[in-house]
Amino acid sequence: MTPATRPTRLARLTRSGRDSGNQFGLLLLILVTSYLISAFTTGVLVSIIQIVLFVAVALLALRTEGFGRRAAQLAIVVAVVGSVAAITLSLTHSADAGAGVTSLWTALILLFSVALIVRRVLVQPEVTLQGIFGAISAYMIIGLMFAAFYGAMYRFGGNTFFADRSAGNSRTFQYFSFTTLTTLGYGDYTAAGSGGQAVAVIEAMVGQVFLATLVARLVASFRGMQRGPQQGQPIQDSQQAPGNERPSAARRWRPPPTGRQRLLRAVRQPTRVPQRRRTASPARARPGRQ
């Protein structure tokens, strides 16, 4: 293999080959890790770790989609440069509008990731377990994305967002986001302004539509594919290619016919009249010959 035809690292990163669907399990693991880190600790370091993890999420989503080389290069450069700028702002302006810009950039990265993941799940030819992992990952990304939007609104609004003037951080915004996304509505945190209330309503609607349409449909289709042969679906052996016959265990089991069924079959079958066999008659001796 010549150096010109040898696949580059960027090409290996962005291609969507047969093993691209296997990245959804790793993607879900990264999202759960990011949520647990922000749920138990707060601070600037946690924000930096989250940005790095979310960039990794975007790169994994970009790999599963498989863009062209130029588009992938442009997306990677924009993600890296924007993330470095966001980290710099979080270190230098951690309590003013700079932190709001960081939260807004995080929300945009997550929005880009969820769009890629949902598109990838929808274009898959068949429903697999990795596709279900991708849908669950997209659901978690939606919750984290709205939490980042709430954080940006909190910083741009003069550090006020909740009705009881509670201080906002990544922990409280993610808690409020996921309780809104799942429509639990505990009531301990509510948005004070009309803008926050409108965004919360949009998040609740997105969460319900996402679960009722995409996730539920994928799970139902996956279970139907797994239980299809056992439910007795008819198998057309005439359309099977030679050598590709299905195993006998997957065929539909039919109970033996009862006596009444055998009698009805015997009555309905046309009666056949036995034909007599014609035997060759012996050759008659001609007169004059012995």
C-alpha positions, 0 to 999 in steps of 0.5 A, a space after each residue: 500500500 502506497 502512502 497516497 492510498 494509505 488511510 489517514 487518521 482523520 479518514 479513519 476517524 470520520 468514516 462510517 464503516 460497518 463498525 460505526 454503530 458500535 460507537 453508540 455504546 461508548 457514547 452513552 457511557 461518556 454521557 452518563 459519566 459527564 452527568 455523574 461528574 456534574 451531579 456530585 461536583 461543581 466548579 470551573 474544573 467540572 465545566 472544563 471536563 464537561 466541554 472536553 467530554 462533549 467535544 468527544 461526543 461530537 466527534 463520535 457522532 461525526 464519525 458515525 455519520 461519515 461526512 466527507 473529508 473536507 466537511 469533517 476537517 472543517 467540523 473538527 477545526 471549528 469544534 476544537 477552536 471553539 472549545 479552546 475559546 470556551 475553556 479560556 472564557 470559563 477560566 477568566 470570566 467564570 461569573 459573568 457573561 463569559 460563562 454564558 458564552 461558554 454555556 451557549 457554546 456547549 449547547 450548540 455542540 450538543 445540538 449538533 451532536 443530537 442532530 447527527 445521532 438522530 439522523 444516523 439512527 433513522 437511516 439505519 436499514 434495521 433496528 439493532 441494539 446499538 440503534 437503541 443505545 443511540 436513541 437513548 444517548 440522544 435523549 440524554 444529550 437533549 437534557 444536557 443541551 437544555 441545561 446548558 441553555 438554562 445556564 446561558 440564560 442565567 448568566 445573560 440575565 444577571 444571575 437570576 433564573 429561578 423563581 425563589 432567587 436560588 443560585 444556579 450552577 451545572 448541578 441545579 440546571 441539569 436537575 431542572 432540565 431532566 425533571 422538565 424533560 421527563 415531565 416530573 415537575 417536582 416544583 422545587 425549581 421553577 423558572 421565574 421569567 417568561 423566557 425560561 418558562 417558554 424554553 421549559 415548555 418546549 423541552 417538555 414537549 420535545 421529551 414527550 414527542 421523542 419518547 413516544 415516537 422514536 424510542 418507543 418505536 425502536 424498542 417495539 420494532 426491535 422486540 418484534 424482530 426478535 420474536 418474529 419467528 417464534 410467533 408463527 410468521 409464515 415462511 415462503 420456502 419457494 422464495 428462498 434461495 438454494 442453500 439459504 433455507 431457514 432452520 426447522 426450529 424457526 418454522 411455524 408449528 402446526 398441531 396434528 389434524 383432528 378426526 373431524 378435519 381428516 374426515 372433511 379433507 377426505 370428503 372434499 378430495 375428488 374421488 378417483 376411479 381406478 382405471 383398468 390396466 390394458 394387457 396385451 392380448 396374445 398374438 393370434 396364430 394366422 391360418 396356414 402357419 404352425 
